Amino acid sequence: MGCGPGTITADLARRVSPGTVLGVDRSADVVNSAAMDFSADQYPNLRFRVEDVYHLGLDDESVDVVHAHQVLQHLTHPVAALEEMRRVTRPGGLLAVRDADYASFLWAPRDPWLDRWMQMYHEITRRNDAECDGGRFLPGWVASAGWNELDVSSSTWTFTTDEDRAWWAGQWADRVRLSSFADQAREYGVATDEDLDEMAAAFLRWRDAPGAIFVLTHVEVVARRLGN
């Protein structure tokens, strides 16, 4: 679910071959790009398809495992999506989901513009009727959707090396100025171009600071479908 560029999906296909893996996303451009990068010649057991997470074009009880990584936090109705995932999963089948929890991220050194970035991220996701602190709500969402035998865990991504800091800071320095995130910040009136430039500069200052660290918190749930 929400396969994006298809890297995780392709890795799953390698692990379960010859079992069939289907990667789905709502964006036709994303699906077409993934299908080109991971072709049927290389991955005969892998397919990509445009799908709506709330109305999947799959038969009832037709898959063994549903996997969604960093997807539910972006949805207005995550429980409805999880109910649809349950519909297509066979009795005894598995759900594996993971989402970040932005409010629990931490970093050093402190920078008021990184604090402002976090505040703005929450403002934008609230305007989008989404929940960027989805990690903490993930077990409740899964249980409410009727899944059973929940196995809940948490983990972190930690950026401290020069290479890791350069990647994380570079990603966000671009994103706060040039992505849909930036477009929404302007549209919703939560940041000016000057604000976005300051946030981008703050990520680059963080990247270059001695001993800088950034920690991202995630929650994972593996659950099983029991009964009807």
C-alpha positions as CSV (number, residue, x, y, z in Angstrom):
1,M,0.0,0.0,0.0
2,G,1.4,3.4,-1.0
3,C,4.4,1.8,-2.8
4,G,5.9,5.1,-3.9
5,P,9.1,4.5,-5.9
6,G,8.8,0.7,-5.3
7,T,12.1,0.0,-3.5
8,I,10.6,-1.7,-0.5
9,T,8.1,-3.5,-2.7
10,A,10.9,-4.9,-4.9
11,D,12.7,-6.1,-1.8
12,L,9.6,-7.9,-0.6
13,A,9.3,-9.5,-4.1
14,R,12.9,-10.8,-3.9
15,R,12.2,-12.3,-0.4
16,V,8.9,-14.1,-1.3
17,S,9.6,-15.2,-4.8
18,P,7.9,-17.0,-6.5
19,G,5.0,-15.6,-4.5
20,T,3.3,-12.7,-6.2
21,V,3.7,-9.1,-4.9
22,L,1.5,-6.2,-5.9
23,G,2.6,-2.6,-5.3
24,V,-0.2,0.0,-5.3
25,D,-0.3,3.8,-5.2
26,R,-2.8,6.4,-6.0
27,S,-0.4,8.3,-8.3
28,A,-0.2,7.0,-11.9
29,D,3.1,8.8,-12.4
30,V,4.6,7.0,-9.3
31,V,3.3,3.6,-10.4
32,N,4.6,4.0,-14.0
33,S,8.0,5.1,-12.7
34,A,8.2,2.1,-10.3
35,A,7.2,-0.3,-13.0
36,M,10.0,1.0,-15.2
37,D,12.6,0.8,-12.5
38,F,11.6,-2.7,-11.5
39,S,10.6,-4.3,-14.7
40,A,8.8,-7.7,-15.2
41,D,12.0,-9.0,-16.8
42,Q,13.9,-8.6,-13.6
43,Y,11.0,-9.2,-11.2
44,P,8.6,-11.7,-12.8
45,N,6.6,-12.0,-9.6
46,L,6.1,-8.2,-9.1
47,R,3.4,-6.0,-10.4
48,F,2.4,-2.3,-9.9
49,R,-1.1,-0.8,-10.2
50,V,-3.0,2.4,-9.5
51,E,-5.4,1.8,-6.6
52,D,-7.5,3.8,-4.1
53,V,-6.7,2.7,-0.6
54,Y,-10.3,3.0,0.5
55,H,-11.7,1.0,-2.5
56,L,-9.2,-1.6,-3.6
57,G,-9.8,-3.4,-6.8
58,L,-9.1,-6.8,-5.2
59,D,-11.3,-9.6,-4.3
60,D,-12.3,-10.4,-0.7
61,E,-9.8,-12.6,1.1
62,S,-7.4,-12.6,-1.8
63,V,-4.0,-11.7,-0.3
64,D,-1.8,-13.2,2.5
65,V,0.0,-10.1,3.7
66,V,-0.7,-6.3,3.5
67,H,2.2,-3.9,4.1
68,A,2.1,-0.1,4.5
69,H,5.1,2.0,5.4
70,Q,4.6,5.6,6.3
71,V,1.1,5.7,4.6
72,L,-1.6,5.9,7.3
73,Q,-0.3,9.2,8.7
74,H,-1.2,10.9,5.5
75,L,-4.8,9.6,5.3
76,T,-7.9,11.4,6.5
77,H,-9.6,8.1,7.4
78,P,-6.8,5.6,8.4
79,V,-9.2,3.2,10.1
80,A,-11.4,3.0,7.0
81,A,-8.2,2.2,5.0
82,L,-7.2,-0.5,7.5
83,E,-10.7,-2.0,7.3
84,E,-10.3,-2.2,3.5
85,M,-7.0,-3.9,3.9
86,R,-8.6,-6.4,6.2
87,R,-11.3,-7.1,3.7
88,V,-8.8,-8.2,1.0
89,T,-6.7,-10.3,3.5
90,R,-7.4,-14.0,4.0
91,P,-8.3,-15.3,7.4
92,G,-5.0,-16.0,9.2
93,G,-3.3,-13.4,7.0
94,L,-1.0,-10.6,8.3
95,L,-0.9,-6.8,8.4
96,A,2.4,-5.0,8.8
97,V,2.3,-1.2,9.2
98,R,4.7,1.5,10.3
99,D,4.3,5.2,10.8
100,A,6.4,8.0,12.2
101,D,5.5,10.2,15.1
102,Y,6.7,13.7,14.3
103,A,6.0,15.2,17.8
104,S,8.6,12.8,19.3
105,F,11.4,13.7,16.9
106,L,14.4,15.3,18.6
107,W,17.5,17.1,17.4
108,A,20.5,19.1,18.5
109,P,21.7,21.7,18.3
110,R,18.6,23.7,18.9
111,D,17.4,26.1,16.2
112,P,14.2,28.2,16.4
113,W,13.7,27.7,12.7
114,L,13.6,24.0,13.1
115,D,11.1,24.4,15.9
116,R,9.1,26.5,13.4
117,W,9.4,23.8,10.8
118,M,7.9,21.3,13.2
119,Q,5.1,23.6,14.1
120,M,4.4,24.3,10.4
121,Y,4.4,20.6,9.5
122,H,1.7,20.0,12.1
123,E,-0.3,22.9,10.9
124,I,-0.2,21.7,7.3
125,T,-1.2,18.1,8.2
126,R,-4.1,19.3,10.4
127,R,-5.3,21.4,7.4
128,N,-5.1,18.3,5.3
129,D,-7.2,16.3,7.9
130,A,-4.2,14.0,8.4
131,E,-2.2,13.0,11.5
132,C,1.6,13.3,11.3
133,D,1.9,11.9,14.9
134,G,0.3,8.7,13.5
135,G,2.8,6.4,15.2
136,R,1.3,6.8,18.6
137,F,-2.2,6.2,17.3
138,L,-1.3,3.2,15.1
139,P,-2.2,0.4,17.6
140,G,-5.6,2.0,18.2
141,W,-6.3,2.4,14.5
142,V,-5.4,-1.2,13.8
143,A,-7.5,-2.5,16.7
144,S,-10.5,-0.4,15.7
145,A,-10.3,-1.8,12.2
146,G,-10.9,-5.3,13.5
147,W,-7.4,-6.8,13.4
148,N,-6.3,-9.2,16.1
149,E,-3.1,-10.4,17.9
150,L,-1.4,-7.0,17.6
151,D,2.4,-7.1,18.1
152,V,3.5,-3.5,18.7
153,S,7.0,-2.2,18.6
154,S,8.9,1.1,18.2
155,S,12.2,2.0,16.5
156,T,14.3,5.1,15.5
157,W,16.2,6.4,12.6
158,T,19.3,8.3,13.9
159,F,21.2,10.7,11.7
160,T,24.7,11.5,13.1
161,T,27.3,10.7,10.4
162,D,28.4,13.3,7.9
163,E,26.8,11.2,5.1
164,D,23.5,10.7,6.9
165,R,23.2,14.4,8.0
166,A,23.9,15.5,4.5
167,W,21.2,13.3,3.1
168,W,18.5,14.3,5.7
169,A,19.3,18.0,5.6
170,G,19.5,18.1,1.9
171,Q,16.2,16.3,1.5
172,W,14.4,18.8,3.8
173,A,16.2,21.9,2.6
174,D,14.8,21.1,-0.9
175,R,11.4,20.0,0.4
176,V,10.6,23.1,2.4
177,R,11.1,25.2,-0.6
178,L,10.3,23.2,-3.7
179,S,7.7,20.5,-3.0
180,S,4.0,20.2,-2.4
181,F,4.8,20.9,1.3
182,A,6.1,24.3,0.3
183,D,3.1,24.9,-2.0
184,Q,0.7,24.1,0.8
185,A,2.5,26.2,3.3
186,R,2.0,29.2,1.0
187,E,-1.6,28.3,0.1
188,Y,-2.6,27.9,3.7
189,G,-0.9,31.1,4.8
190,V,1.3,29.4,7.4
191,A,4.6,30.5,6.0
192,T,6.1,33.0,3.6
193,D,8.8,32.4,1.1
194,E,11.2,34.1,3.5
195,D,10.1,31.7,6.2
196,L,10.7,28.7,4.0
197,D,14.2,29.9,3.1
198,E,15.0,30.3,6.8
199,M,13.9,26.7,7.5
200,A,16.0,25.4,4.6
201,A,19.0,27.3,5.9
202,A,18.4,25.9,9.4
203,F,18.6,22.4,8.1
204,L,21.9,23.2,6.4
205,R,23.2,24.8,9.6
206,W,22.2,21.7,11.5
207,R,24.0,19.5,9.0
208,D,27.3,21.4,9.5
209,A,27.2,21.7,13.3
210,P,29.7,19.6,15.2
211,G,28.1,16.6,17.0
212,A,24.7,17.3,15.4
213,I,22.0,14.6,15.8
214,F,18.5,14.0,14.5
215,V,16.3,11.2,15.8
216,L,13.0,10.0,14.2
217,T,10.6,7.8,16.2
218,H,8.4,5.2,14.6
219,V,5.8,2.7,15.8
220,E,5.2,-0.6,14.0
221,V,2.3,-3.0,14.3
222,V,2.1,-6.5,13.0
223,A,-1.5,-8.0,13.3
224,R,-3.5,-10.9,12.1
225,R,-6.9,-11.3,10.6
226,L,-9.0,-13.8,12.6
227,G,-12.6,-14.8,11.9
228,N,-14.8,-13.2,9.3
